[in-house]
Amino acid sequence: MSIEKYFEANKASWNESVAIHKNSEFYELKEFKQGMNKLHDLEREELGDISGKSILHLQCHFGMDTLSLERLGAEVTGVDFSEEGIKTAVEIRDELGMKAGFILSDIYSLPEKLDKKFDIVFTSYGVLLWLPDLDKWAKVISHFLKDDGFFYIAEMHPFSYVFNNSGNVKELEVKYPYFKKPEPLVFVEDGTYADIDAKKTNKTTYEWTHSLSDIIMALMNAGLKLEFFHEHPFTVWKQFPWMKRGDDRYYRMDEEIPLLFSLKAGK
């Protein structure tokens, strides 16, 4: 199966997921429309003051984090490969009278569609597993950064992905590879992380594993310089059935394994 076929299958799944997600309790769209900022404390604290900054948001889904960045004073452009995602993002933006720009594109094709440099390139949560080539990804990031700009990512820790997270699992159980394989992992599932009971037509998705060294070295090889790297024992979704959600919107469990990482890298 070609990379294009993998992308098309994943896009079909994401297009179908948009309607599920925007109506889910997980995404809290109603609260967002009432003024809630969807960024977590982690991103807000580590990004710092972004007022007046230009930001390119990669893999923006249906734009809630993009618009949340705008609410913090930034000039933001969101990018996603899902037609339904971008359509919904534009609808929400227009309903709220906001200004963020949205571009329909996969990351690898973006330099052909956008001619601009940014103060910050931003991406977060569940993004890297959809990308087969991190070296190319990192080069795109570098391409869009101003000389004094920086890249920021908050993402699921790849170590946490080795464990079985099916609905009936009761303890940490290694099931998936940590290091990248030639072919992607194949999943055929109903539901999504936002609504596990949802029924889908496009059930098959393809995911690529990337180690921490894959991620960091891709950025360094693209000419970026690491400013900080942090690991965190909490996450933003119910990755394992026994997790509990706190008032801070993070999910935790007694086992302290790395669940998220965040990093900042300068041009």
HURALIN-V21307 format. One record per residue. N is the residue number from 1. RES is the residue in one small letter. PHI is phi in whole degrees, 0 to 359 (none if undefined). NEAR is the number of other ideal C-beta (glycine too) atoms within 10 Angstrom. Layout:
BEGIN
n: <N & N>
res: <RES & RES>
phi: <PHI & PHI>
near: <NEAR & NEAR>
END
This chain:
BEGIN
n: <1 & 2 & 3 & 4 & 5 & 6 & 7 & 8 & 9 & 10 & 11 & 12 & 13 & 14 & 15 & 16 & 17 & 18 & 19 & 20 & 21 & 22 & 23 & 24 & 25 & 26 & 27 & 28 & 29 & 30 & 31 & 32 & 33 & 34 & 35 & 36 & 37 & 38 & 39 & 40 & 41 & 42 & 43 & 44 & 45 & 46 & 47 & 48 & 49 & 50 & 51 & 52 & 53 & 54 & 55 & 56 & 57 & 58 & 59 & 60 & 61 & 62 & 63 & 64 & 65 & 66 & 67 & 68 & 69 & 70 & 71 & 72 & 73 & 74 & 75 & 76 & 77 & 78 & 79 & 80 & 81 & 82 & 83 & 84 & 85 & 86 & 87 & 88 & 89 & 90 & 91 & 92 & 93 & 94 & 95 & 96 & 97 & 98 & 99 & 100 & 101 & 102 & 103 & 104 & 105 & 106 & 107 & 108 & 109 & 110 & 111 & 112 & 113 & 114 & 115 & 116 & 117 & 118 & 119 & 120 & 121 & 122 & 123 & 124 & 125 & 126 & 127 & 128 & 129 & 130 & 131 & 132 & 133 & 134 & 135 & 136 & 137 & 138 & 139 & 140 & 141 & 142 & 143 & 144 & 145 & 146 & 147 & 148 & 149 & 150 & 151 & 152 & 153 & 154 & 155 & 156 & 157 & 158 & 159 & 160 & 161 & 162 & 163 & 164 & 165 & 166 & 167 & 168 & 169 & 170 & 171 & 172 & 173 & 174 & 175 & 176 & 177 & 178 & 179 & 180 & 181 & 182 & 183 & 184 & 185 & 186 & 187 & 188 & 189 & 190 & 191 & 192 & 193 & 194 & 195 & 196 & 197 & 198 & 199 & 200 & 201 & 202 & 203 & 204 & 205 & 206 & 207 & 208 & 209 & 210 & 211 & 212 & 213 & 214 & 215 & 216 & 217 & 218 & 219 & 220 & 221 & 222 & 223 & 224 & 225 & 226 & 227 & 228 & 229 & 230 & 231 & 232 & 233 & 234 & 235 & 236 & 237 & 238 & 239 & 240 & 241 & 242 & 243 & 244 & 245 & 246 & 247 & 248 & 249 & 250 & 251 & 252 & 253 & 254 & 255 & 256 & 257 & 258 & 259 & 260 & 261 & 262 & 263 & 264 & 265 & 266 & 267>
res: <m & s & i & e & k & y & f & e & a & n & k & a & s & w & n & e & s & v & a & i & h & k & n & s & e & f & y & e & l & k & e & f & k & q & g & m & n & k & l & h & d & l & e & r & e & e & l & g & d & i & s & g & k & s & i & l & h & l & q & c & h & f & g & m & d & t & l & s & l & e & r & l & g & a & e & v & t & g & v & d & f & s & e & e & g & i & k & t & a & v & e & i & r & d & e & l & g & m & k & a & g & f & i & l & s & d & i & y & s & l & p & e & k & l & d & k & k & f & d & i & v & f & t & s & y & g & v & l & l & w & l & p & d & l & d & k & w & a & k & v & i & s & h & f & l & k & d & d & g & f & f & y & i & a & e & m & h & p & f & s & y & v & f & n & n & s & g & n & v & k & e & l & e & v & k & y & p & y & f & k & k & p & e & p & l & v & f & v & e & d & g & t & y & a & d & i & d & a & k & k & t & n & k & t & t & y & e & w & t & h & s & l & s & d & i & i & m & a & l & m & n & a & g & l & k & l & e & f & f & h & e & h & p & f & t & v & w & k & q & f & p & w & m & k & r & g & d & d & r & y & y & r & m & d & e & e & i & p & l & l & f & s & l & k & a & g & k>
phi: <none & 278 & 303 & 299 & 293 & 299 & 299 & 295 & 296 & 295 & 296 & 299 & 295 & 291 & 301 & 289 & 288 & 303 & 297 & 296 & 290 & 291 & 259 & 270 & 294 & 303 & 275 & 51 & 296 & 301 & 295 & 299 & 295 & 272 & 120 & 296 & 267 & 279 & 292 & 278 & 303 & 303 & 296 & 297 & 291 & 280 & 289 & 78 & 288 & 249 & 301 & 82 & 274 & 267 & 231 & 257 & 256 & 273 & 56 & 273 & 55 & 255 & 88 & 293 & 288 & 302 & 290 & 293 & 296 & 298 & 297 & 269 & 102 & 270 & 261 & 239 & 238 & 259 & 229 & 206 & 269 & 269 & 300 & 292 & 297 & 293 & 302 & 291 & 301 & 295 & 298 & 294 & 304 & 292 & 299 & 269 & 67 & 260 & 239 & 307 & 268 & 228 & 235 & 275 & 189 & 284 & 299 & 294 & 268 & 300 & 300 & 279 & 242 & 221 & 238 & 197 & 251 & 232 & 291 & 221 & 252 & 232 & 204 & 201 & 59 & 75 & 256 & 287 & 292 & 269 & 247 & 281 & 230 & 283 & 297 & 293 & 304 & 294 & 294 & 295 & 301 & 299 & 303 & 268 & 271 & 295 & 301 & 255 & 274 & 217 & 255 & 226 & 223 & 241 & 211 & 300 & 289 & 300 & 297 & 292 & 284 & 284 & 266 & 298 & 235 & 293 & 295 & 255 & 287 & 243 & 206 & 294 & 219 & 294 & 226 & 242 & 288 & 271 & 270 & 297 & 251 & 301 & 249 & 289 & 286 & 247 & 235 & 237 & 215 & 278 & 74 & 219 & 300 & 272 & 205 & 290 & 267 & 293 & 256 & 237 & 273 & 267 & 267 & 266 & 229 & 234 & 230 & 248 & 272 & 222 & 284 & 301 & 294 & 303 & 293 & 294 & 291 & 299 & 294 & 295 & 293 & 272 & 94 & 271 & 246 & 293 & 259 & 203 & 218 & 232 & 243 & 225 & 268 & 219 & 214 & 250 & 212 & 278 & 293 & 234 & 301 & 270 & 289 & 241 & 266 & 268 & 296 & 275 & 75 & 263 & 258 & 224 & 213 & 294 & 288 & 267 & 250 & 290 & 251 & 229 & 225 & 220 & 210 & 232 & 224 & 267 & 289>
near: <10 & 7 & 12 & 8 & 10 & 20 & 16 & 13 & 17 & 21 & 20 & 18 & 20 & 23 & 16 & 19 & 25 & 20 & 13 & 18 & 23 & 19 & 14 & 16 & 10 & 16 & 18 & 14 & 19 & 10 & 12 & 19 & 13 & 8 & 8 & 14 & 15 & 19 & 19 & 19 & 10 & 18 & 22 & 15 & 10 & 14 & 21 & 12 & 10 & 21 & 9 & 9 & 20 & 18 & 23 & 28 & 28 & 24 & 23 & 28 & 26 & 28 & 26 & 24 & 24 & 28 & 25 & 21 & 29 & 21 & 17 & 17 & 12 & 24 & 17 & 29 & 21 & 29 & 25 & 27 & 21 & 24 & 13 & 20 & 26 & 22 & 15 & 22 & 25 & 17 & 13 & 21 & 19 & 9 & 9 & 15 & 6 & 14 & 10 & 24 & 17 & 24 & 14 & 16 & 17 & 19 & 20 & 17 & 13 & 17 & 13 & 8 & 11 & 17 & 7 & 10 & 15 & 23 & 17 & 23 & 26 & 28 & 22 & 23 & 19 & 15 & 18 & 22 & 19 & 20 & 18 & 18 & 13 & 21 & 12 & 14 & 22 & 22 & 17 & 19 & 26 & 18 & 13 & 23 & 23 & 14 & 7 & 8 & 21 & 21 & 26 & 21 & 21 & 22 & 18 & 21 & 17 & 22 & 15 & 17 & 19 & 16 & 17 & 14 & 18 & 10 & 8 & 6 & 14 & 9 & 9 & 16 & 12 & 9 & 12 & 14 & 12 & 13 & 11 & 15 & 10 & 4 & 11 & 19 & 14 & 12 & 11 & 7 & 12 & 12 & 15 & 18 & 16 & 17 & 18 & 13 & 8 & 16 & 10 & 17 & 8 & 15 & 15 & 14 & 22 & 20 & 18 & 18 & 18 & 20 & 15 & 16 & 10 & 17 & 20 & 18 & 14 & 21 & 23 & 13 & 13 & 21 & 14 & 23 & 11 & 13 & 12 & 10 & 13 & 13 & 14 & 15 & 14 & 19 & 20 & 21 & 17 & 17 & 17 & 23 & 13 & 12 & 18 & 10 & 13 & 9 & 5 & 11 & 12 & 20 & 17 & 16 & 18 & 7 & 13 & 9 & 14 & 17 & 24 & 22 & 20 & 20 & 21 & 19 & 24 & 14 & 18>
END
